[in-house]
Amino acid sequence: MRRADRLFQIVLHLRRRRVVTARDLARSLEVSERTIYRDVQDLSACGLPIESAAGVGYRLRRGFDLPPLMFDREELQALRLGARMVRSWADPELSEAAANALRKIEAVLPPDLEDPGEALYALNLKPYPVQYVGLLRRAVTEHRKARFDYTREDGASSSRTVWPLALYYWGAVWTLIAWCELRNDHRSFRLDRIADPEVLDEPFVLEPGQTLEDFLQKVRARRGEGRAAP
């Protein structure tokens, strides 16, 4: 990685997190901590408002923003592929947002990058009502409970009230990860087995053991042991 790219990556890391240590930066960028110390000193000397505290880490002072970005060909291919995937597999609102973002990027490209030589495409496959994605995405974002009827793989049906935590796309179907009030535990629900979903006005507040990270830790712990049935 060029030094200029590494310096830019350091700024990006500082923007994403409130505090980041030299060790974390060194591990992420695959350089020594001594290199990070020098880079941060140089960035500070250039006027970037980086605050530091011994034993705590670095952070950017509030209000700092980056200048407009420039992308290389590989980065443009990644952005275009990602936008096409969102347009193909997400709900209409997010699909349109992806198209708008892509148009904004392409509108300011220099001539030599207008055609990055596309090699990757996303097929437009929508095997079930994608409006469920938008509805449940809103529930995740607003921390509101959702209710729906669910049919398991074995044909058993039930009504569920859940606390939506995240939506995942596994390459074939969308899956909702949620805290299920019926099971009093985390569960994953395939959206193509959900019927009549609605977002409730009732908000939810997660307790320790109910978060998405708690779910992911349980998945990692039982990996290879099979999944719990919804």
C-alpha positions in Angstrom: 0.0 0.0 0.0 1.3 3.4 -0.9 2.0 5.8 2.0 -0.6 8.3 0.7 -3.2 5.5 0.6 -2.2 4.4 4.2 -2.6 8.0 5.5 -6.0 8.2 3.9 -7.0 4.9 5.5 -5.9 6.1 8.9 -8.2 9.1 8.5 -11.1 6.9 7.5 -10.5 4.7 10.6 -10.5 7.7 12.8 -13.8 9.0 11.3 -15.6 5.6 11.8 -14.7 5.2 15.5 -14.7 7.5 18.4 -11.3 6.3 19.6 -8.8 4.0 17.9 -5.5 2.8 19.2 -2.2 2.6 17.3 -2.2 -1.1 17.8 -5.6 -1.4 16.1 -4.5 0.8 13.2 -1.2 -1.2 12.8 -3.1 -4.5 12.7 -5.6 -3.3 10.2 -3.1 -1.7 7.9 -0.4 -4.4 8.4 2.4 -2.1 9.5 4.3 -1.5 12.7 3.0 0.7 15.5 6.1 2.9 15.0 4.9 3.5 11.5 1.5 4.5 12.7 3.1 6.9 15.2 5.0 8.6 12.4 2.0 8.8 10.2 -0.2 10.3 12.8 2.4 12.9 13.6 2.6 13.8 9.9 -1.1 14.1 9.6 -1.3 16.4 12.6 1.5 18.5 11.2 -0.6 18.9 8.0 -3.4 20.4 10.1 -5.7 17.4 10.8 -7.3 17.9 14.2 -6.2 14.5 15.7 -6.4 14.3 19.5 -4.5 11.7 21.4 -4.1 10.4 24.9 -1.4 8.0 26.1 -2.9 4.6 26.7 -6.2 5.5 25.2 -5.8 6.2 21.5 -6.5 8.7 18.7 -9.7 10.4 17.6 -10.6 13.2 15.2 -12.0 16.4 16.7 -15.7 16.8 16.1 -16.7 18.6 12.9 -13.9 17.4 10.7 -14.8 16.2 7.3 -12.9 14.8 4.3 -12.6 16.4 0.9 -14.3 14.7 -2.1 -13.1 11.2 -2.9 -11.5 9.8 -6.0 -11.8 6.1 -6.9 -9.6 3.8 -9.0 -10.9 1.3 -11.5 -11.2 -1.6 -9.0 -13.0 0.6 -6.5 -15.4 1.8 -9.2 -16.2 -1.8 -10.2 -16.8 -2.7 -6.5 -19.2 0.3 -6.1 -21.1 -0.4 -9.3 -21.5 -4.1 -8.5 -22.7 -3.3 -5.0 -25.1 -0.7 -6.3 -26.5 -3.2 -8.8 -26.9 -5.9 -6.1 -28.9 -3.4 -4.0 -31.0 -2.4 -7.0 -31.7 -6.1 -7.8 -32.4 -7.5 -4.3 -33.4 -4.7 -2.0 -36.7 -2.9 -1.5 -37.8 -0.2 -3.9 -36.7 2.7 -1.6 -33.2 1.4 -1.0 -33.0 0.3 -4.7 -33.6 3.8 -5.8 -31.2 5.2 -3.3 -28.5 2.9 -4.7 -29.2 4.1 -8.3 -29.1 7.8 -7.2 -25.8 7.3 -5.4 -24.3 5.6 -8.5 -25.5 8.4 -10.7 -23.8 11.0 -8.4 -20.5 9.1 -8.5 -20.6 8.7 -12.3 -21.5 12.4 -12.9 -18.1 13.5 -11.5 -15.8 10.9 -13.0 -12.9 12.1 -15.2 -13.0 10.8 -18.8 -10.4 8.1 -18.2 -12.6 6.5 -15.5 -16.0 6.8 -17.1 -15.7 3.2 -18.4 -13.8 1.1 -15.9 -14.1 -2.1 -18.0 -17.0 -3.9 -16.3 -16.6 -7.6 -15.7 -19.1 -8.2 -12.8 -22.9 -7.9 -13.0 -25.8 -8.7 -10.6 -28.9 -10.5 -12.0 -32.3 -9.0 -11.2 -33.8 -11.9 -9.4 -36.7 -11.2 -7.0 -38.3 -14.5 -6.0 -40.7 -13.0 -3.4 -42.2 -9.6 -2.4 -39.3 -7.3 -1.7 -41.5 -4.8 0.0 -41.1 -6.9 3.1 -37.4 -5.9 3.1 -38.3 -2.2 3.2 -40.9 -2.8 5.9 -38.6 -4.8 8.2 -35.6 -2.6 7.5 -37.6 0.2 8.9 -38.4 -1.8 12.0 -34.7 -2.5 12.5 -33.7 1.1 12.0 -36.5 2.5 14.3 -36.1 -0.2 17.0 -39.8 -1.1 16.7 -41.4 -4.5 17.2 -42.9 -6.4 14.2 -45.6 -9.0 14.0 -46.2 -11.6 11.3 -47.3 -15.2 10.5 -44.5 -17.6 9.9 -44.3 -21.1 8.3 -41.4 -23.3 9.2 -39.7 -25.7 6.8 -41.7 -28.6 8.3 -45.0 -26.7 7.6 -45.8 -25.7 11.1 -47.3 -22.2 11.3 -47.4 -19.6 14.1 -47.8 -15.9 14.8 -44.7 -14.2 16.0 -43.9 -10.8 17.6 -40.2 -10.1 17.3 -37.6 -7.4 17.9 -35.9 -7.0 14.5 -32.1 -6.8 14.8 -30.8 -7.2 11.2 -31.5 -8.3 7.7 -29.1 -10.6 5.9 -29.0 -11.7 2.2 -27.5 -15.1 1.8 -27.4 -15.3 -2.0 -30.9 -16.9 -2.3 -33.2 -15.4 0.3 -33.4 -12.5 2.8 -33.3 -13.5 6.4 -34.5 -11.5 9.4 -32.5 -11.9 12.6 -34.7 -11.0 15.6 -35.4 -11.6 19.3 -38.6 -13.7 19.3 -41.0 -13.2 22.1 -42.6 -16.6 21.6 -39.3 -18.5 22.0 -37.8 -15.9 24.3 -34.6 -16.3 22.3 -32.9 -15.2 19.1 -34.4 -16.6 15.9 -33.8 -16.2 12.1 -36.8 -16.0 9.8 -36.7 -16.4 6.0 -38.7 -13.6 4.4 -40.2 -15.9 1.8 -41.9 -17.8 4.7 -43.3 -14.6 6.3 -46.9 -13.6 5.7 -48.7 -10.3 6.6 -45.9 -8.5 8.4 -46.6 -5.3 10.2 -44.4 -2.9 12.1 -45.9 -2.0 15.5 -45.8 1.3 17.2 -44.3 -0.4 20.3 -40.5 0.2 20.6 -38.1 -2.3 22.1 -35.1 -1.9 24.3 -32.5 -4.7 24.2 -31.1 -6.2 27.4 -27.7 -7.9 27.6 -28.0 -11.3 25.9 -30.6 -10.0 23.3 -28.4 -8.0 21.0 -27.3 -8.9 17.4 -23.7 -9.4 18.7 -25.1 -11.9 21.3 -26.7 -13.8 18.5 -23.6 -13.8 16.4 -21.6 -15.1 19.4 -24.0 -18.0 19.9 -23.8 -18.8 16.2 -20.0 -18.9 16.3 -20.1 -21.0 19.5 -22.4 -23.7 18.0 -21.0 -23.6 14.5 -21.0 -27.1 13.0 -23.7 -28.2 15.5 -26.7 -27.2 13.4 -29.2 -24.4 13.7 -32.1 -24.0 16.2 -35.5 -24.3 14.5 -37.5 -21.1 14.4 
